[in-house]
Amino acid sequence: MTYIEFKNEDIARIAQATQGSQQEWDRVWEGVRSKLSATVSEALDALTGSSLEERSSQYHQKTQQYTGQLQSQMNAVRNVGNIAVDTNQQMSRVIRG
């Protein structure tokens, strides 16, 4: 019998799908970066105040940070699920006597 249930499968699936998309995002970014001409790159440098390489580095840093946060969330969700399972087992033992 289940007394407490957390439906966390969807959260874990979303997190896994998002992590799986990271490589695709990286390919898109690298494709855009490789197609920019030197003139466009210089114009963007002047407009944004940072070079294409700096923006690329920032992108990768933010992607890694997001992925780390996502992994932490997945771990937290898994822990909550484990706590629910343990609690259910303990409650069942107490009720059975």
N, C-alpha and C positions, 0 to 999 in steps of 0.2 A: 504494500500500500504506500502511496506517495502522499506525504503531508505538505511538503514544500517543493515547488518546482520552478526552476528558472529556465525560460526558453531562450537560451543564449546561442543556439546553433546558427541563427541568422547573422548575429554579430560576428561570429567566427568566420562564417562564409564570406561576408563582406570584407572583413580584414584580409583574408587570404586572397580574394580576388583583387583587392587594391594593391597588395604587395606584388602580386603577379603582374600587374599593369606597370609597375615601376620601370621594367626594362623597355617596355613599349614607349613610355614617356621619354626615356633617355634617348631612344632611337629617333623619335620625332624631333627632340631638341637638337641632337647632333646633326640631323638632316637639315634643319633650318639654318643652323650655324654654318654648316659647310657650304650652303648655297648663297649666303650673303656675300656680296662683292666687297672689295676693300673700300669703295666709295660709300656704300650703304653703311658698312661697319664704322667708318670714320664719322659719318653723320650721326649715327646712334651714339657713338662715344661722346660727341659734342653735346647732343641733346640730353643724354642721361647722366653724363659726368663719370661714367665708368666704362671700361673697355668690354668688348665682347667676352674676353677671357674671364674678366672679373664677374660678369653676369653669369657666365657659365659655371664658374666656381660657386657662386651664391646659389644658383639653381640646385647644383648637386648637394650642397650643404643642407639646404632646406628639405630636399628630398630624403636625405639620410635621416634628418631630424624627424620628419613626419613618419618615416618607416619605423624608427625607434619608438616613437610614441604609439604607433599602431600596435607594435609588438607588445608593449607594456599593457595596452588595453586588452589585447587578446589574453595575456597571462592573467590579468585581473578577472576577466570573464570566466576563464577556466577555474580560477580559485573559488569564485562565488559558486560555480556549479559543483565543485568538489565539496564545499561546505554544505550545500543543500543536500547532497547525497549522504554525507556523514550524519547530518542532522536527522534526515529521514530514517536512517538505520538505527540511530540511537532512540528516536521516538518510538519506532516499532518495537524495539527491545523493551522499553519501559512499559508500553501498553500491554505487551504480551505477558509481562511480569516476569 
